[in-house]
């Protein structure tokens, strides 16, 4: 039972850490980010299993984390409120060609990064953007102005 409680606590801690890091950063993983995740995984493993190096202990931890993931997936599917808490909401970065500075700071996105996203969406300038939205996945959706 100790392994299950450890798995629950560490899952919650890592999930909170990833929410704090921000969705934009997670969507654009660099090699150093990947290394950090590997090191983090190793550190968590030691906290999860402590002195239990048995296959049974490892399976208990793995299945506990899988059950947590499936349960959260089901609950977020069923509850919009919980989905908002767990995944966040889209953030509007540009409306009718005007950058919303407050949301840009909140999302930690520089204007030149946003301009790059607009160019990748075949839009020459942010003034030609009707909407730019930072989605919950970390991707930026660009909707150009019509006409």
C-alpha positions in Angstrom: 0.0 0.0 0.0 3.0 2.3 0.7 4.0 2.1 -3.0 0.5 3.1 -4.1 0.5 6.2 -1.9 3.9 7.2 -3.1 2.8 6.8 -6.7 -0.2 9.0 -6.0 1.8 11.7 -4.3 4.6 11.8 -6.9 2.2 11.7 -9.8 0.4 14.8 -8.4 3.7 16.6 -7.7 5.0 15.9 -11.3 1.7 16.9 -12.8 1.7 20.2 -10.9 5.3 20.8 -11.9 4.5 20.3 -15.6 1.5 22.7 -15.3 3.7 25.3 -13.7 6.4 24.9 -16.4 3.8 25.9 -19.0 2.2 24.4 -22.1 4.3 26.4 -24.6 7.6 25.1 -23.2 6.3 21.5 -23.2 5.2 21.8 -26.8 8.6 22.9 -27.9 10.9 20.4 -26.1 14.6 20.9 -26.7 17.2 18.2 -26.1 17.9 19.7 -22.6 14.3 19.4 -21.8 14.3 15.7 -22.7 17.4 15.1 -20.5 15.6 16.9 -17.7 12.7 14.6 -18.0 14.9 11.5 -17.9 16.7 12.7 -14.8 13.4 13.7 -13.2 12.1 10.2 -14.0 15.1 8.6 -12.3 14.7 10.8 -9.2 11.1 10.0 -9.0 11.8 6.3 -9.3 13.9 6.4 -6.2 11.2 8.2 -4.3 8.5 5.7 -5.5 10.2 2.4 -4.8 12.7 3.5 -2.1 14.3 0.2 -1.1 11.9 -2.1 -3.0 13.6 -3.3 -6.1 11.3 -6.2 -6.8 9.4 -6.7 -10.0 6.2 -6.8 -8.0 6.9 -3.3 -6.5 7.7 -1.9 -10.0 4.5 -3.4 -11.4 2.4 -2.0 -8.5 3.8 1.5 -9.2 3.3 1.2 -13.0 -0.3 0.0 -12.7 -1.0 2.6 -10.1 0.2 5.4 -12.4 -1.8 3.8 -15.3 -5.0 3.7 -13.2 -4.5 7.4 -12.2 -4.0 8.3 -15.9 -7.1 6.4 -17.1 -9.2 7.7 -14.2 -8.1 11.3 -14.9 -8.8 10.9 -18.6 -12.3 9.6 -17.8 -13.1 12.3 -15.3 -11.8 15.1 -17.5 -13.9 13.7 -20.3 -17.0 13.8 -18.1 -16.5 17.1 -16.3 -15.8 20.4 -18.1 -14.8 22.0 -14.8 -12.2 19.4 -14.0 -11.0 19.5 -17.6 -10.4 23.2 -17.2 -8.4 22.7 -14.0 -6.3 19.8 -15.4 -5.7 21.1 -18.9 -6.3 24.8 -18.7 -8.1 27.0 -21.2 -7.0 28.4 -24.6 -5.5 31.9 -24.3 -6.3 34.5 -26.9 -3.0 36.3 -27.9 -4.2 38.4 -30.8 -7.7 39.7 -31.5 -8.5 41.6 -34.7 -4.8 42.3 -35.4 -4.0 43.6 -31.9 -1.7 41.8 -29.6 -3.1 41.3 -26.1 0.0 42.1 -24.0 -1.4 40.7 -20.7 -2.1 37.3 -22.2 1.3 37.3 -24.0 3.0 37.9 -20.6 0.8 35.2 -19.0 1.8 32.7 -21.7 5.4 33.8 -21.7 5.5 34.3 -25.4 7.6 37.0 -27.1 6.0 39.0 -29.9 8.7 37.8 -32.3 7.7 34.2 -31.5 4.1 35.0 -32.3 5.1 36.7 -35.5 7.0 33.5 -36.5 3.9 31.4 -35.8 1.9 33.8 -38.0 4.5 33.4 -40.8 4.4 29.6 -40.5 0.6 29.9 -41.0 1.2 31.8 -44.2 0.2 35.2 -42.7 2.6 38.1 -43.5 1.9 40.2 -40.4 0.1 40.1 -37.1 -2.1 42.9 -38.3 -3.5 40.4 -40.8 -4.5 38.0 -38.0 -8.1 37.9 -36.8 -7.3 35.5 -33.9 -4.2 33.9 -32.5 -4.9 31.4 -29.7 -2.5 29.5 -27.5 -4.3 26.1 -27.4 -4.2 23.8 -24.3 -1.7 21.6 -26.3 0.8 24.5 -26.4 0.3 25.1 -30.1 -0.7 28.5 -31.5 -3.7 28.6 -33.8 -3.7 31.4 -36.3 -6.9 32.5 -38.0 -6.3 35.2 -40.7 -8.6 38.0 -41.4 -11.0 37.5 -44.3 -10.6 39.6 -47.4 
